Amino acid sequence: MGDFNHPNICWRDNAAEHKQSRKFLECVDDNFLLQVIEESMRRGAMLDLILTNKEGLVGDVKLKGSLGCSDHKMVEFRILRAVRRVHSKLTTLDFRRADFGLFRDLLDRIP
């Protein structure tokens, strides 16, 4: 959770105008993270983000009033104890179970 300052990211379309923001999106995707805030905060931009690696882990996200004289809004959320099982079409590989010795042997055979 934090202020990531990428105002040009469109989270709905998973797109960005600037190179640095596109790299940030790529990092989020590469690490299988989900952004759970759906409401823009400042001038239509979504700068304060909550990133999680499990759907259903974070809930009850609410934007509250501003904190003091800041232009940031307070973000209130709950971390849910029991992760609801959500069936996803996303498949991930378990690299801990990989046979890297076999993989190296196979790569050595390529001329």
C-alpha positions as CSV (number, residue, x, y, z in Angstrom):
1,M,0.0,0.0,0.0
2,G,1.3,3.4,-0.8
3,D,1.5,6.5,-3.0
4,F,3.1,5.3,-6.2
5,N,2.7,8.6,-8.2
6,H,1.9,7.2,-11.6
7,P,-1.0,9.5,-12.5
8,N,-1.1,8.4,-16.2
9,I,-1.8,4.7,-15.5
10,C,-5.3,3.6,-16.6
11,W,-5.8,0.6,-14.3
12,R,-9.0,-0.4,-16.0
13,D,-7.2,-0.9,-19.4
14,N,-3.8,-1.8,-17.8
15,A,-2.1,0.9,-20.0
16,A,0.1,3.9,-19.4
17,E,1.4,6.8,-21.5
18,H,4.9,7.3,-20.0
19,K,7.7,4.7,-20.1
20,Q,8.3,4.7,-16.4
21,S,4.6,4.0,-15.7
22,R,4.6,1.2,-18.3
23,K,7.7,-0.3,-16.5
24,F,5.8,-0.1,-13.2
25,L,2.8,-1.9,-14.8
26,E,5.1,-4.5,-16.2
27,C,6.6,-5.1,-12.7
28,V,3.2,-5.4,-11.2
29,D,2.2,-8.0,-13.9
30,D,5.5,-9.9,-13.7
31,N,5.0,-10.4,-9.9
32,F,1.3,-11.4,-10.3
33,L,0.1,-8.5,-8.2
34,L,-3.4,-7.1,-8.3
35,Q,-4.3,-3.4,-7.6
36,V,-7.6,-3.3,-5.6
37,I,-8.5,0.4,-5.4
38,E,-11.2,1.2,-7.9
39,E,-11.9,4.9,-7.2
40,S,-9.7,7.8,-8.3
41,M,-8.4,10.0,-5.6
42,R,-6.9,13.2,-6.9
43,R,-7.9,15.0,-10.0
44,G,-9.1,11.7,-11.6
45,A,-5.8,10.0,-10.9
46,M,-5.3,6.8,-8.9
47,L,-2.0,7.4,-7.1
48,D,-2.5,5.6,-3.8
49,L,-2.6,1.9,-4.5
50,I,-3.1,-1.3,-2.6
51,L,-1.3,-4.2,-4.3
52,T,-1.9,-7.8,-3.3
53,N,-0.9,-11.2,-4.6
54,K,-4.2,-12.9,-3.8
55,E,-7.6,-12.0,-4.9
56,G,-10.0,-11.7,-2.0
57,L,-7.2,-11.0,0.6
58,V,-8.0,-7.2,0.9
59,G,-11.6,-6.0,1.2
60,D,-13.8,-3.2,2.4
61,V,-11.7,-0.5,0.7
62,K,-13.0,3.0,1.5
63,L,-11.6,6.4,0.6
64,K,-12.0,8.8,3.5
65,G,-11.4,12.5,3.9
66,S,-8.1,14.2,3.4
67,L,-5.4,13.9,6.0
68,G,-4.8,17.4,7.5
69,C,-4.0,19.9,4.8
70,S,-2.7,17.2,2.4
71,D,-4.3,16.6,-1.0
72,H,-4.1,12.9,-0.3
73,K,-7.2,11.0,0.8
74,M,-7.0,8.4,3.6
75,V,-7.5,4.8,2.5
76,E,-9.2,2.4,4.8
77,F,-9.2,-1.3,4.1
78,R,-9.4,-4.7,5.8
79,I,-7.0,-7.6,5.4
80,L,-9.4,-10.6,5.3
81,R,-8.3,-13.7,7.3
82,A,-9.9,-16.4,5.3
83,V,-9.0,-16.0,1.6
84,R,-12.1,-16.7,-0.4
85,R,-11.4,-19.2,-3.1
86,V,-11.7,-17.5,-6.5
87,H,-11.2,-19.6,-9.5
88,S,-8.8,-17.8,-11.8
89,K,-7.8,-18.7,-15.4
90,L,-4.3,-17.5,-14.6
91,T,-1.8,-20.4,-14.4
92,T,1.5,-19.9,-12.6
93,L,4.5,-22.1,-12.6
94,D,6.0,-23.5,-9.4
95,F,9.7,-23.0,-10.0
96,R,10.5,-24.6,-6.6
97,R,9.6,-28.0,-8.1
98,A,11.6,-27.5,-11.3
99,D,14.5,-29.9,-12.2
100,F,17.1,-27.3,-13.0
101,G,19.8,-29.9,-13.5
102,L,17.8,-31.6,-16.3
103,F,17.0,-28.1,-17.7
104,R,20.8,-27.3,-17.9
105,D,21.5,-30.7,-19.5
106,L,18.9,-30.1,-22.1
107,L,20.3,-26.6,-22.8
108,D,23.8,-28.0,-23.1
109,R,22.6,-30.3,-25.9
110,I,21.6,-27.4,-28.1
111,P,24.3,-26.6,-30.7
